Amino acid sequence: MKLSRTVAYAIQATLQLAQDKTGSPVPCSRMAAQGQMPERFLLQILRNLVTHGILQSSRGVEGGYTLERKPTEISLLDLIEAVDGPIASGMPLGDQLPPGSRDLLESTLRAISDQARAGLAAVKLSDLLPDQGDSPVVDVPSAINSQQTNATS
């Protein structure tokens, strides 16, 4: 799966905020400098994250950004869709496909998209923090199964 640079910066910035132990707002300029990200571009991304309820912003000399929710409540899906929009299974092909093939292809792509969304929703920001996780790789199938079990109970 390929992520846009916008999503990569959103993940990087939220991870920086999750690791910040001060609890005080972090200025965009500091995040940009630490993460070697272009400040003007990062500012646009941070605004999207505020709009989507992932970050909180405060103005003034002591202003900056903090997480609106706990790292355990922010998923990769939240971050991706906040900056790139919904992950959808849309298909740009018109009537060029043989009869019946379009419906089969659309249902297949929808199923794959649903699986991708579930996998991304299962991975929380807290799973990506080096001092929080037990393993360097998140077990996505187990996380999806756990999430589905929790949703049905």
Buried (B, 14 or more C-beta within 10 A) or exposed (E): EEBEEBBBBBBBBBBBBBEBEEEEBBBBEBBBEEBEBEEEEBBEBBBBBBEBEBBBBEEEEEEBBBBBEEBEEBBBBBBBBBBBEEEEBEEEEEEEBEEEEBEEBBEEBBEEBEEBBBBBBBBBBBBBEEEBEEEEEBEBEEBBEEBEEEEEE
